[in-house]
Amino acid sequence: MYYEIKTQRLLLRPLNISDLNTAHEYASDIENTRFMMFMPKLTVDETAEFLTAVTKEWEKSAPDFYEFAIVADGRQIGAVSVYLNEDKTVGELGWILNKKYQNMGYATESALAIKDFALNVLHLKRLIAQCDYRNEPSYRLMEKLGLKLESDDGIRTYIKRNETARELTYGLTVE
C-alpha cells in the first residue's frame, strides 16, 4: 500500500527504514519525547527495529496502521500516524516533530491532512487522540482538529521511565 499526501508546505509519505538517521534524531531526544509512551529510542537499533516494522506494515494490502513521514523542503522532520482498531472503524491519531521544527505550524498542517485521510480515504467513523495532561501543545492541536475532550482521568504509563501520569482522551465521531 502506498499513499502520498501533499499539503501547502509538506509531503506526507510512508515512513520507512530509509528515514533512520532523521527519525533517530528526534526519536532519541529525551526532551523531545518526554510525553511519548514508547520513546525515547535510545539506540539506532531500537529506531531501526521500529522503522522496519513500519516498512513491513506499508507492504500489506490492508495495513493496521499508517505511519507517514513529514517532509519539509526535502527533509524528514517528523511523523504523523493513524492506528486502526480491529474492525478498522476507529483510528487513533498521533504525531511527533523534531524540536527544531516545532512552533511553525507543521504539526497542525500534517495532523489536519491525516485527519482528512482517515475520514475520506479510510472512511473511519471515529477518531481519537490521547496525551499526557501536561502536554499542552498536543491537546491544543487535538482541539484545532475538532476533537473534543472525552476523558481527563485516564492513566498513561511510561514504561521506559516507570512513571505514570494523567491522560487526556479527545474524540470525534462522524455521523
matplotlib code that plots the C-alpha trace (Angstrom):
import matplotlib.pyplot as plt

x = [0.0, 1.3, -0.2, 1.3, -0.4, 0.7, -0.2, 0.7, 4.2, 4.6, 4.8, 3.5, 4.8, 5.2, 7.8, 10.4, 13.8, 15.5, 14.4, 16.6, 19.0, 16.4, 13.9, 16.5, 17.4, 14.0, 13.1, 16.3, 15.9, 14.8, 13.4, 11.6, 10.0, 9.2, 5.4, 5.7, 4.9, 7.3, 10.2, 12.9, 14.5, 17.9, 19.9, 19.9, 19.0, 15.8, 14.8, 15.7, 13.5, 10.5, 11.1, 11.5, 8.1, 6.6, 8.1, 6.6, 3.2, 3.1, 3.7, 0.4, -2.7, -4.7, -2.4, -3.4, -1.7, -0.4, 2.8, 3.7, 7.0, 6.5, 8.8, 9.5, 11.9, 13.1, 13.9, 12.1, 11.2, 8.7, 5.9, 2.1, 0.0, -3.3, -3.6, -6.7, -8.9, -9.6, -12.6, -11.0, -13.7, -11.8, -8.4, -6.0, -4.1, -0.5, 2.4, 5.9, 8.2, 11.9, 12.1, 14.0, 10.7, 8.2, 6.1, 6.0, 2.5, 3.9, 2.2, -1.2, -0.8, 0.2, -2.4, -5.2, -4.1, -4.0, -7.5, -8.8, -7.1, -8.6, -12.1, -12.2, -9.9, -10.1, -13.7, -13.3, -16.3, -14.4, -11.1, -9.4, -6.1, -4.6, -1.9, -0.3, -2.3, 1.0, 1.4, -0.5, 0.7, -0.6, -4.1, -4.4, -3.7, -6.4, -8.8, -7.7, -8.6, -12.1, -11.7, -13.5, -12.3, -14.0, -11.9, -9.4, -8.9, -7.0, -3.7, -0.7, 2.2, 5.8, 7.4, 10.9, 10.8, 8.5, 6.2, 2.5, 0.6, -3.0, -4.1, -6.5, -8.6, -10.1, -12.5, -14.6, -17.4, -18.7, -22.4]
y = [0.0, 3.4, 6.8, 10.2, 13.4, 16.8, 19.9, 23.5, 23.1, 19.4, 16.0, 13.1, 9.8, 6.3, 6.4, 3.7, 2.4, 4.9, 7.6, 6.0, 9.0, 11.7, 9.7, 8.7, 12.4, 13.2, 9.7, 9.6, 13.1, 12.7, 16.2, 15.9, 12.5, 13.2, 12.7, 9.7, 6.4, 4.2, 6.6, 7.6, 5.1, 5.2, 3.3, 3.4, -0.3, 0.5, 3.1, 0.7, -2.0, 0.3, 1.6, -2.0, -2.9, 0.3, -0.5, -4.0, -2.6, -0.4, -3.5, -5.0, -4.7, -3.5, -2.1, -1.9, 1.5, 4.2, 6.0, 8.9, 10.7, 14.5, 16.0, 19.8, 21.1, 17.6, 16.7, 14.3, 16.3, 14.1, 11.6, 11.6, 8.5, 6.8, 3.4, 1.4, -0.7, -4.3, -3.7, -0.6, 1.9, 3.8, 5.5, 6.9, 9.9, 10.6, 12.9, 13.8, 16.5, 17.2, 20.0, 22.1, 22.3, 22.9, 26.1, 26.5, 25.0, 21.8, 19.6, 21.2, 21.1, 17.4, 16.4, 18.1, 16.1, 12.8, 13.6, 14.1, 10.9, 8.9, 10.2, 10.5, 7.7, 5.2, 6.1, 5.8, 6.5, 7.8, 9.4, 9.6, 11.1, 10.8, 12.7, 13.5, 16.3, 18.3, 18.3, 21.5, 21.8, 18.3, 18.8, 22.2, 20.6, 18.0, 20.9, 22.5, 19.2, 19.5, 16.7, 17.2, 16.2, 13.0, 11.9, 13.6, 10.8, 8.1, 6.7, 7.0, 4.7, 5.5, 2.1, 3.2, 5.7, 3.6, 6.7, 7.3, 10.5, 11.5, 11.0, 13.1, 11.5, 13.5, 12.2, 12.9, 10.7, 11.0, 10.5]
z = [0.0, -0.8, -0.1, -0.5, 0.7, -0.3, 1.8, 1.2, 2.6, 3.3, 1.7, 3.8, 2.5, 4.0, 6.9, 6.2, 7.1, 4.8, 7.4, 10.0, 10.6, 10.6, 12.6, 15.2, 15.7, 17.1, 18.5, 20.6, 22.0, 25.7, 25.9, 22.5, 23.5, 27.2, 26.6, 24.2, 25.8, 23.8, 23.5, 23.5, 21.2, 22.9, 20.2, 16.5, 16.6, 18.5, 15.9, 13.1, 14.6, 14.7, 11.2, 9.9, 11.4, 9.8, 6.4, 6.6, 7.6, 4.5, 2.4, 3.5, 1.2, 4.3, 6.9, 10.6, 10.9, 8.6, 9.7, 7.5, 7.3, 7.5, 4.8, 4.6, 2.0, 1.2, 4.8, 7.0, 10.2, 12.0, 11.7, 11.8, 12.1, 12.3, 14.1, 13.4, 15.7, 14.9, 12.6, 11.1, 12.0, 14.7, 14.3, 16.9, 15.6, 16.7, 15.7, 16.6, 15.2, 15.6, 18.1, 15.5, 13.5, 16.3, 16.6, 12.8, 12.1, 10.7, 13.3, 12.6, 8.9, 8.9, 11.5, 9.5, 6.4, 8.3, 9.7, 6.2, 5.0, 7.9, 7.3, 3.5, 2.3, 5.1, 5.9, 9.6, 11.8, 14.8, 15.6, 19.0, 20.3, 23.7, 25.5, 28.9, 30.6, 30.8, 27.0, 26.2, 22.6, 21.9, 23.4, 21.8, 18.4, 19.1, 19.7, 16.4, 14.7, 16.1, 18.6, 21.9, 25.4, 26.4, 29.4, 31.7, 34.2, 32.2, 33.2, 30.9, 31.7, 30.6, 30.6, 30.0, 32.9, 35.2, 35.5, 35.2, 34.5, 34.0, 30.4, 28.3, 25.6, 22.8, 20.2, 17.1, 15.9, 12.3, 11.7]

ax = plt.figure().add_subplot(projection="3d")
ax.plot(x, y, z, "-o")
ax.set_aspect("equal")
plt.show()
